[in-house]
């Protein structure tokens, strides 16, 4: 009888330890939230709030305009930019080390057949992130005022010799152009 009680106690302890280990060491999934922010601004005399959500794969920008909720998704892996279910742009990755501090270059397009400044701002913020929201408004105004059907952008990743956490510091610059040859610069974020 005593041996049976020890076996039951051992099984209970193993079960408790297993449960505690699972609860203490959760596994991070790819879709876990890594960034969540809201930005309020005024566009065309209307208050608009952009809600920005980001995880390892997706950057989503949602906003409400005239009572209609709009969502723009930018897939960081495929480069697809989707507004309310419609593909409005894409990008491709190419790695090059032309300059000593340029790590990679990604060319993309934004089909700016949108007549709404708020939608263009949301599309740009979906590509570049919330840090570029103020510049995105300026670039969107240029796109709308010039009625550009397609906007071309280049995302260049740079690194510096400065080490941050044992790794080189990295940052992005986004260049927006009105032509495919990328000679007519609209703006930089």
VENMODA-V455402 format. One line per field, one symbol per residue. phi: phi as a letter, one per 40 degrees, with the letter a starting at -180 (. if undefined). Layout:
phi: ???
This chain:
phi: .cccccccccccccccccccccccbccccccccbaaabbbabbffbcbbcbbbabcbbbbbbabbfgbcbbbbbccccgcbbbfgbcbiaabcacabcccbccabbcabbcccccbdcccdcccccccgccbccccccccccccccfccabbbbbbcbbbcccbggbccbabbbbbbcbccfbbccabb
